[in-house]
Amino acid sequence: MIQLLSVGGNALEDNFLWSGIIGQKDAIDKIRASLQSGEGSHAWLFVGPRGVGKRTTAKVMAAVLNCEEGGCGRCASCSKISRGIHPDVSLIEPEGNFITIEQVRQLQQFISLKNYEGRAKVFIIDETDRFTQEAANALLKSLEEPPPGVVFILITANLEAILPTIVSRCRQVQFRSIAAQEMIVFLINKYGLSYDKASLATKLSSGVLGTAISFATSAAKKERRKKVLGIIRDIDRFDLARLSFIAEEFLSEVKRPLDELKVKHKKEVSELKEQFGLKGIPSHIKKRLEQRHKREISREEHQGFEEILNILISWFRDIILLKETDRQDLLTNQDRILEIKERVDLLTGADVYECLQIIEEAKQLLRFNVNMQLTFETMLFKIHEVVTVQNSSHFR
């Protein structure tokens, strides 16, 4: 145990930053109690399903540890942590498929430096289960004897894949899945949605709050879903030339948000230049920022690709679900029930499962450095062949 914080109980209890984390009362209460006592652990392990608030909680905790008012959410320190540009708060996540030994060595070098402005140096390590063996062993050494005022927050959805020796050195906090009704109420209260719109966003999210918020609030996300569902609904009417053009449209959909992200990155660099003035941005902070920007561009691109595939999967899953259970309430695309009903009689169960397999194969290619347009084309050609042959035989 190390003393990290001297913040009064009221500051921690009244801190509205915690209120942005829904469905995790037990986890938050455990963290608050530790911070309020002033005897916090130097290493934490947040465990739970993907997308339930673990990373958000880690950032709030970093804000609480560094803010003079215990995480006011308004000061420069809280703002920088929220935007990912605080010089004393680092996010480490996989580069490609793994967290590498080089990343851990950079972390160790940064540990040895003096704080730039914060009260605590915080390392948030996302997807801790994806360390290489060498990197995990190196991290273990840092966890055993960290300097005063250094805090590690490890995050995982797969506890079994983490070295037991790492787990044993951390204070573990369990996060749970967010109940659908809880998410619906949050969307209604926070964004003024109707019950039906909040329910639809929740179903589309697969239990990931950030995804639900995106579907509820982003006009671009809504338009993307409308376009993709319209295409897959009518895919049997298109010729191969049209399908090639659609593959290009899908690729454009994936690339479009990247320009906005690049503008955001330029703004972050400008703000840091202004912050450090004539001294210039320290080389290790500049390198860390460049690496993060590169990862964010890659992640945004892959998430766009995956989002399109997930929309297609939801369409075919709804068809097979309605075909096998006749329960409309279980469908994801609640606003497309009439269209789904029309396809139930036009496609056999075997053909729907084949289409799902085709999409899953495309999804697996996402793990590799694939040609996205070619992957989209191949997938659409195969689905077109399945549904066109089936529909033709249906009307014989």
N, C-alpha and C positions, 0 to 999 in steps of 0.2 A: 504494500500500500504506500502511496505517496500523497502528500498534501498538494493539491493542485489549485484549489479555488477557495476563496474566502468571500462567499456571496450569501447574503441573508436569505432566510427561507422565503420571505415574501417575494423577493426578486425572482427566485426560481419558480415559485408557484404561480405567479402572475404572468410570467413570460409567455406572450401570445404565440411565440414560435412553436411551442409544443402543440398548440391547438390545430396546427396544419397537418398533424399526423393523426389519422383516424384509425380506429379499430385496434389500437395497440396499447390500451390503458395499462395492462400489467407490465409490459416492457418499459413504458415511459415512467411509471411509478418507481420501478426498480432503479432506473438510471437517475431519476431525480433525487431519490433518497440517498444514493451514494454521493452525488455532487453536493447536495445540501449539507451532508455531514462534513464535507471538506476532506474526506479520506477516500478519494476515488482510486480505482485500479489504474495501473499504467497500461494495461492491455485488456481490451474488450473483444468479445466475439459475438456478433449479431447473427442469429441463425433463424431461417424461415423461408417460406416460398418466395419466388421471384416477384418483385413489383408490389410488395406490401408495406414499403416505407422504411426499410433498413438503411438505405443510403441517405434518404432525407433525414432520418433520425441522427445519423452520423454527422451530417453537416450542422444540424441544430446543436448537437453536443459540442462540436468544434466552436460554434459561435458562443455558446454559454461559457466555455473554458477561456475564451479570449476577450470577450466583451467586458468592459469595466462595470456594466450594469447587469451582468449575468445573462446576456443574450437579449438585448432590447429589440433587435430586429430593425433598428433605424440608423445606427451609427455606421461610420465608415468601415469598421472591422466586420460587423455583421453583413454589410452589403458586399464586401469583397469575398467573404466566405460563401455567401449565397451564389455569387457569380463565378466562383472558382478561381479567383485571382489573388487570394491572400497569400503573401510570401511565406507564411509560417504554417500553412495548411496544405498538405499534399494529398492528391488522389493517385493511387497506384492501381492499375487494372491491367488485364492481359494485353500484351502486344501480339496480335494474331491469336493463337490458341492458348498461349501460356503466359504466366508471369515469369520472367527470366532472371537468371543470376545477375545480369547487367543492371536490371531495374533495382534489385536489392542492394547492389553495390552503390548505386547512385543514392538510394535511400540512406545507406550507412554514412556516406560522405556528408549528406545534408544534416544528419543527426548531429554531427560533430561541430557544425557551425552555430554561431550565436543567433538568437532570435532577431529578426529584423524589426518587428514591432509588436508581436503578440505576447501574451502572457504564457501561452503553452504552444509547443510545437506538436501538431496533430498529423498523424499519418492514417488516412482512410484507405484500406486495402480491399477493393471489391473483387468478388469471385476468388476468394482465398483458396478455394479447392483446386485452382488451376495453376498452382506453383509447380515448376519443375522440381525434381527431388533436390537438386543442388541448390536452387533458390530457397526452398523450404528450410533446408538445413542452415543456410546463411541467415535467414530471418530469425530462426530460433536463437541464434547467438545474440541478436539485437534485443529480442524479447526478454532474455535472461537478465541482462544488466543495462537497461537504458539509462541515459543521463537524467537528472531531475527535470521535471517539467515536460517530458516527452510522453505522448499518449498514442497508442496504436488502437485503431478500431478496425477489426477484421470483419468482413461480411461474407456470408455464404448461404447458398440454398442446399448444399450437399456436405453436411458435417462429416459423414463417413470418409470422404476423400481427403480430409485434413490430417496431418500427422498428429497422433495422440499427444505427443510431447508439446506441440503448439497449443492444442486445445487445453491441456492441463495448466498452461501458464496464463490463460485468459479468464476473465469473468464473463460467463456466458449469459446472453439474454435471448430468450426465445420470442420470435415474432410469429403471429398466426395469420391464416388466411382471413381476408376481410369479408364478412358476410355480405351477400348481395344487397339485402335490404338496407344495411348500414351505408353501403356505397351509394345507393339510390337517394337516401335521405341527405347525404352529404352533397351530392350534385344538385339536388333541389334547393337546398339552403344556400349553398355557395354560389351557384350560377343561375338561380332563378328558373330552372328548367321545369317543364311539366313532368308529371309522373311517367308518362309514356316515353318521353325523350330520355329521361334519366334511366329508365329501365332498359331501353334499347342500348344506350351507351354502356351500361353495365354488362349486358349480355355480350356485346361486341368485344369487351375488354378482356375476357377470359380471366377475370379476377385481378387484373393489374390496374391499380387506381390511375396511374399516369396515362395509360392508354384510354381509360374511360373518360378522363378529362379532355384528352385530345379529340376523341370522337364527339364529345359534347360541345366543345367550344371552337374547334378549328373548322372554318369554312372549307379550307383546302382538303382536310381529311374527309369531310362529308362529300365533297365533289369527287375525290378519288374513289371512294367507295361506290358512289352512284355510277361512275364511269365503268369501273371494273365489273360490277354486277350486271350492268346493261350489256356488256360485251359477252360475258359468260352465259347469260340468258339466251342470247341470239347467236351463239357461236356456230350453230349448224347452218346458218344462212350465209356465212361468209365464205369467199373463196380463199385460196392459199395466198394470193397476192395481198388481199385485205388483211389476212392474219399477220403477214410480215410487217405491214404498216402499223397494226395494233401493237406488235412487239416493240416497235420504235416508240410508240406512244407510252407504253409501260415504262420503257427506259427513261423517257423524258420526265415522267412522273417521279421516278426515283431521283433523278438528277436535280430537279427544280429546287428543292429545299436547300441544296448545298450552297447556292449563291447567297442566300440569306445568312447561312451559318458562317460563310467566309467574311461577310460584312461585320458580323458580330465579333469575329476573331480579330479583325483589324481594329475595331473599337477597343477591345481589351488591351491590345498592344499599345495603342495610343494612350490609354489611361495609365498603364504601367510606366510608360516613358515620362508622363507628366508627374507621376508619383515620385519617381526616383530622380527626376531633374537632370542636372548636369552630370551626376555620377553615372548615369546610364543604368539600364536594367542589368543586375548581376548575371553573369554568364550561366550559372546553374539554374536560376529562375527562368531566364530566357529559353534555355534548352528544355526545361520542364514544360513550359508553356507551349513551345513548338510541338513537342511530343503529344501533349494533350490535344492540341488542335488537329493534329494528324489523325489521332485516334477517333476524335469526334466526327471528322469528315467520313472516315471509313465506316464508323458505326451508323451514322445517319444513312449512308448509302445502302448498307446491308439491311438496316431496319426497314427502309422503303421497299426494298426487294421482298423482304419477308412479309411485310404488311399486305402487299398485293397478293402474295400466295395464300396468306391466312384468310383474306376475303374470299378467294376462290374455294378454299377448303370449307369455309362456313356455308357456302352455297350448296355444295354437294353433300355435306354432312346433314344439312337441313332436309334435303330431298330424301336421303336414306332414313333419317329419323322419322319423318312423317310417314314414309312408306311402311316402316316396320312397327311403329307405335301408334300412329294416327293421333298423336298428341301435339297440337299446335303450340301449347304453352312451353314446350321444351325447345322450340326453334330459336336460333340466334337472331335471324333476320326477321324480326316480328313485323316490320313494315313491308315485307315482301311475301307474305303468306299466300296470296292469290297466285302469284307467279310461280311459287314453289309447288303449289298444288297442281298447276298445269303440267309441270315436269315430272311429277310422281308417276303419272300414267304413261309418259313417253319414254322413260328410261327403266331398264331392269336394274335390280339390285346389284348384279354382277358388274354391269357397266358403270354404275356410280362408283363402286369400289375400285374399279380400274382407273377411273378418272382421279380419284383421291390418291391412288398409288403414283400416278404420273406426276401429280403436283408435289407429293412428298419426295419423289426423286429429284425434282428441280430444287426443292428446299435443301436437300442434302448437298447439292452442288454449291450451295451458298458458303459452305465451309472452305471452299477452295477458291483460288483466283480464277474464276470462270469468266467467259464472255457473256455478260448479262443478256444482251440482245439475242444471241444465239440460243441461250437457255430458255428465254421466253418464247422464241419462235418454235423450238422443238417441242416444248410443253403444249403450246396452243395447237400445233399440227396434230399431235397425238390425241389430244382431247377431241378435236374436230373430227378425227377419223372415228373415234368411238361413238360419239353422239350422232354423227351423220349416218353411219351404217345402221345404228339402232333405230333411229327415227324413220329411215327409209324402209326397213323391214316392218316397222310398226304399221305403216300405211299401205303395205302390199295387199 
